[in-house]
Amino acid sequence: MTADATRVRERRLRAQGLALPTDRTPTEAVRRLAAVQSQEPGHAFWSLALRSHATTEAEVRAAYDAGEFLRTHVLRPTWHFAAAEDVRWLLATTAARVQQANGSMLRKRGLGTAELDRGARVLADALAGGDVLARPEVVTVLADAGLPCEQLDVVLLVMHAELEQVVVSGPMRGATHTYALLDDRVPRGPADGPDPVRLLRRYLAGHGPASVRDVARWSSLTLTTVRTAIAELRDELVTVEVAGETYHSLPPGPDVGDLPPVLLLPLFDELPLGYRDLAFPPAPGHPHPPDVDLRSGSVFAGDANVGTWRREVRGRAVEVALALAPGVPDDVRALAHGEAVRLARFLDRDLDLR
């Protein structure tokens, strides 16, 4: 069947759990999306608040500290949140591809199999007995073992240990992230093996409709692997065509709840980053120059990306800088301001709106 781009984007908003109201917990929001990009954890916590009933960062962090969802390198070579029960099979499905993507950087740094495996063993020994280590402590442990300890070396050594299912995130110490043994946080189970079909089903449940290229980019799987998985799921899928491209999804449920009129989507949110095709179009005069990384969030209204926003926590205040396209109507601007107020409350800070 055919569909228009607007309808596809609306279905994506609903699949991602952004329709209101929602009674999901933050962990259920993570589970719905299968994995949530989280190299900027504070921004990712806000992503989960937009998709759950959480009203404060403390609520989201409590679930994270309890190990209901964890942070590790999986999928693309960056951090993601994943529900505890999903971490092992996701790693089993994608780790080899992420390792392959890291190959050239590992060679440049002179990190071979011997160094990577020794780093994982050293970390496993240091974390034995339920200990957790913050990043500076990890650096000390690796240095004491005679391993390279420049910043990028440490990133690659720890990432290898994560991909090998040795270490994973531990509970936070104030604002500091820690590492723990994965075996201490998630017991091994019978359904922890590689499963591209399971990954496809979970991605489409929380992101569809999506193209083959969307799935491959998000998951790090090859186009061939994705197409094979789609063929196995063919009888379960709904497909639509837009401008000659095919988009796949699981059968949608009833359209329950209203779509939010304005969203302040944070840096690396799953909605703008989860797709290669049919992105939300920028409004005329959009303030983000093409091909320039402003490290900013996106302001979505209706079927368009209407601006950018950035935040800076300064003591008891959070400074929010909004930059909206010139044609954005006053009522949408007021709603965007209201979302900035909501963000400040989430962070338990006073708002300094720019």
Disulfide bonds with the S-S distance in Angstrom:
none
